[in-house]
Amino acid sequence: MANRLSEIKEWNILLLEAGGDPPIEASVPELDGDLKLSKYDWQYLTTNDGVIDQSVINGSVNWPRGKMIGGSSNMNGMVYVEGNDQDYQNWYNAGNLEWSVQDVRRCFKKSQSYQNQRLLQDEAISKHYGRNGPLALNIFNTTYRQVTEKILKSWDDIGIKNVPDVNTANVMGSSIVTATAANGARQSSNHYEHKEITSKVMSNGNMMAQLGLSNYGGCYK
Ligand SMILES: Cc1cc2nc3c(=O)[nH]c(=O)nc-3n(C[C@H](O)[C@H](O)[C@H](O)COP(=O)(O)OP(=O)(O)OC[C@H]3O[C@@H](n4cnc5c(N)ncnc54)[C@H](O)[C@@H]3O)c2cc1C
């Protein structure tokens, strides 16, 4: 968001962040679990409402939220699902005229840098994803693809048909998930176009972000 706002050249953007720079675990997929309940997590607990989570002590569960530059994008599951057209149509129908399916898809596309060369051979996938945006997307590296293939076949067998890519298929079907990960590393909101937002501690102890600003084009009409 700060990066996008900075595209308006006459504006000065100050990004205030309660946490500090993310640790190395944030960059390595699967190590994000170590950040939960650490100083990089706000460590929220849900309130016991007497109905849900009654099987756990105090009826309350941890509710992780990132407390670092890049926020929760540095500890999330990296699963990249765009949503179904009908979701956005409902928002539009409710009176949000700038959230039409076309507008939302155009903005998604502008933000994306889809990098899976094998899947890009598929014309529909190639047309669906943007290639020049700041957010790199790919599928996860894995050594257990044969297990994934078996699970996918099971979905297919029970009618949730395999598709080359769920986003391209309007989230109808099953496929290997697209991830905000590329070249084995997490792609968080503080990393884009090989630039990084890092922080500076202000004299009063707060953090001030240093923006490695890009010239990434905006999504304005
Ligand atoms: C464990 C986990 C797994 C997830 N998995 C997925 C997934 O696989 N796919 C997916 O699409 N989404 C996932 N999400 C959700 C996704 O990460 C969030 O929706 C997204 O990061 C929200 O972005 P945001 O910028 O709105 O907020 P955040 O990323 O939470 O950023 C808010 C920032 O503001 C800072 N802040 C808050 N209060 C203050 C204050 N008072 N002063 C200064 N700074 C403050 C915080 O420290 C934080 O850095 C997951 C989230 C979590 C926590």
The ligand as an ORCA input file, in Angstrom:
! r2SCAN-3c Opt
* xyz 0 1
  C      -0.999    -17.691     10.120
  C      -1.659    -17.029      8.946
  C      -1.848    -17.742      7.760
  C      -2.445    -17.120      6.650
  N      -2.502    -17.791      5.465
  C      -2.948    -17.144      4.350
  C      -2.859    -17.768      3.074
  O      -2.339    -18.876      2.931
  N      -3.339    -17.082      1.989
  C      -3.863    -15.829      2.112
  O      -4.284    -15.253      1.102
  N      -3.921    -15.208      3.322
  C      -3.457    -15.837      4.412
  N      -3.463    -15.175      5.615
  C      -4.045    -13.844      5.669
  C      -3.118    -12.755      5.099
  O      -1.770    -12.929      5.506
  C      -3.646    -11.412      5.586
  O      -4.989    -11.265      5.147
  C      -2.857    -10.223      5.052
  O      -1.480    -10.341      5.355
  C      -3.441     -8.945      5.662
  O      -2.692     -7.854      5.203
  P      -2.834     -6.470      5.906
  O      -1.799     -5.586      5.298
  O      -4.267     -6.057      5.882
  O      -2.507     -6.735      7.460
  P      -1.189     -7.305      8.112
  O      -0.390     -8.085      7.127
  O      -1.574     -8.005      9.380
  O      -0.331     -6.011      8.446
  C      -0.715     -5.092      9.453
  C       0.582     -4.448      9.960
  O       0.228     -3.338     10.787
  C       1.025     -3.376     11.969
  N       0.270     -2.720     13.037
  C      -0.897     -3.118     13.596
  N      -1.266     -2.267     14.550
  C      -0.318     -1.285     14.589
  C      -0.142     -0.093     15.364
  N      -1.058      0.260     16.277
  N       0.946      0.666     15.112
  C       1.857      0.327     14.182
  N       1.740     -0.789     13.421
  C       0.671     -1.576     13.634
  C       1.240     -4.839     12.226
  O       2.371     -5.068     13.061
  C       1.404     -5.401     10.821
  O       2.752     -5.381     10.406
  C      -2.894    -15.775      6.752
  C      -2.698    -15.056      7.929
  C      -2.084    -15.655      9.016
  C      -1.833    -14.860     10.264
*
